[in-house]
């Protein structure tokens, strides 16, 4: 017989307590002389003998009961021969998300958990193990040790449903083996609900690791706005869960050079500003000092070089002056060409083409526009009252199955705005329901009411998007509409122009799908690369005539500035940051999870699992013996006279 907690035997001296009590109660009787004791002498002898026997029995029972209780607490066990014949499987999940950087009683939460796993199993013992990024099936600790010691933190954090599914997949198909899934995490709070049905054949043990404190400060976002003196104002927003409300010092770097210092204060809602020169290519970094979780103490941003967007208006009779005023030289390169003298070779060099009140679209123009849209260009179609439906619908057929119907002369108000459409998403602070509605005198009905950006009272579309083609169902100028005088025209056409060339913003979040365009002529079979000081990778990219569309998701995996390289030439820089999903340090209530058990120590959990797989517990029997002995004591005290 062996004992799980042998240190409880230090309580054995407690057996002396009932002995001392017994000796105190068995003190000598005082002899009192009496006249005639012949008869009483026999009775007195029998009473003292029975009294002593009763006390000795009670003492023995009490000693045995206390001994059984002490042995029960030491948890005795015997080797279980049946368990040895059946195999046992253990799968461990180690949460290596950034919140596990928090400091616990014995260092960072992840490092302590790694040490407990390494020491909790024999080197040759086969286990399953997975993190947020990697999985290992039936691997020994000896083979895992180097990977565990070099385990890096990740911004990914799996939700509970995914943990269960990934853990179950690492077990074998054996029906006889005992299976235990150990989830080691700080169990950050998620919005998801538990939908996975727990397998009753798998024992799930949760081991929550908690930091010494949950105070954390971090930089949440930055934004840029121009000022009157041609400089930029950098707005910095932070957050802090500290209850002391101490100011958080923040330092601004350009590359490795310090260019400014400020503080984030509770009284200012943890916001501050910096003034930056109006210069493209500013590789900025904001840094704060916070010892709790270091991953969110740095924020990278970059002011990219603004590429001008090529806009071409194709008109038939007269060109529109409002387009030239709208697409100014600061952000756009605007050209206007007559349909009859159009140079078709210029189409491929544009980003946005506006067909302004053309009566008919020739075959050559349609073919060039179709190629233009298929290679990343955007087209805006504004009809005239005499537009040829056949030629217009042939252009539509390259983007949609819907068609334009003959015009209807009827005055209509433009009353409905698609506030969630990407063109208008950030234009309005609130949903406007009452404004001076623009009107049209005629319109072309469409065979659909979906994808509308702007629409009439009866939900017929006024402006609708079909992939790379934006279609107005009426002219926008004074002869047919007063839309040109409406406040809606500027954000609508301006954002359509901006969408034709999506330039990089100040920063991106790692792990999200990020898409932007670079205005560059890239030869066939040439590619662009991302590079920093330590590594480089090739992002997903699509080469068009005048631009390259770049999409990043899986890479990069680390925060920082990255150069976009064309061969050995640096075109521009982009910046990436880890998301702040784990910065608030909010934890789940594990008591709401049914069908699992919760333990406070990983080392003791692994020790118990190892013992339970090969032993028969005896502590229950000693508890039963103690209860039986106490029952005997009660009977003796009551019935033994």
Number of C-alpha atoms within 10 A of each C-alpha: 9 14 19 15 13 14 10 16 15 9 12 13 9 14 17 11 10 16 16 11 11 15 11 10 10 13 8 7 7 6 6 5 7 8 5 8 11 9 8 10 10 10 11 11 10 10 11 12 10 13 13 12 12 16 17 15 15 21 19 14 19 20 20 17 23 19 19 21 19 23 22 23 19 18 18 21 18 14 16 15 11 11 16 12 11 12 13 20 21 23 25 21 22 21 25 27 22 23 30 27 20 24 21 17 11 11 14 17 25 27 19 17 24 20 15 17 19 17 13 18 18 12 15 11 12 19 20 22 26 20 23 18 15 8 13 15 16 16 15 18 23 15 12 15 16 10 11 18 12 10 16 12 18 19 21 19 22 18 17 17 16 14 19 19 14 17 25 17 13 21 20 13 8 11 8 11 18 16 22 20 24 25 25 24 22 24 25 21 15 15 7 9 9 13 9 12 10 17 12 8 12 18 16 21 20 23 23 20 22 19 20 14 12 18 19 21 25 28 24 19 18 19 15 17 10 14 12 6 8 11 14 18 17 16 15 20 18 20 20 23 14 13 9 9 13 12 15 20 14 21 16 21 17 16 13 10 10 13 14 14 14 16 17 26 18 17 9 10 12 21 20 17 17 15 16 17 12 15 12 12 15 19 21 22 21 20 18 22 15 16 13 21 23 18 22 22 19 21 25 25 25 25 21 21 15 12 17 18 24 21 25 22 21 23 21 17 13 10 16 14 9 13 20 17 10 16 20 12 12 10 14 19 17 21 15 18 14 15 20 10 9 14 10 13 8 9 21 18 17 22 28 27 26 19 19 22 24 21 18 18 20 12 12 9 15 17 14 16 22 19 15 23 21 15 18 23 26 24 26 22 23 21 24 21 19 12 18 15 19 14 15 20 17 15 21 21 13 19 16 13 11 13 18 17 15 14 18 12 13 10 12 20 19 21 20 20 18 15 18 11 14 13 20 18 12 13 15 10 8 8 10 11 10 7 8 11 17 19 18 24 17 18 26 24 18 19 13 15 14 14 15 22 23 23 24 20 11 12 15 23 28 27 22 22 21 17 14 21 22 20 23 21 25 25 25 24 16 12 10 18 21 16 20 16 14 14 13 16 15 16 16 16 16 15 17 19 26 17 20 21 25 17 20 22 15 20 21 22 16 22 19 13 12 13 16 17 23 19 19 16 13 16 10 7 6 9 17 22 18 20 18 13 9 5 9 16 13 16 18 15 17 14 22 21 20 20 22 22 19 19 16 18 15 11 18 21 14 13 18 22 23 21 18 23 18 16 11 9 10 14 16 18 23 22 25 23 23 23 19 16 15 21 25 18 21 14 15 14 10 14 9 8 13 9 12 15 14 16 14 12 15 24 18 13 19 19 14 12 18 16 17 16 20 20 18 17 20 17 20 14 13 20 18 15 17 23 15 14 21 18 12 16 19 13 11 15 13 9 7 11 9
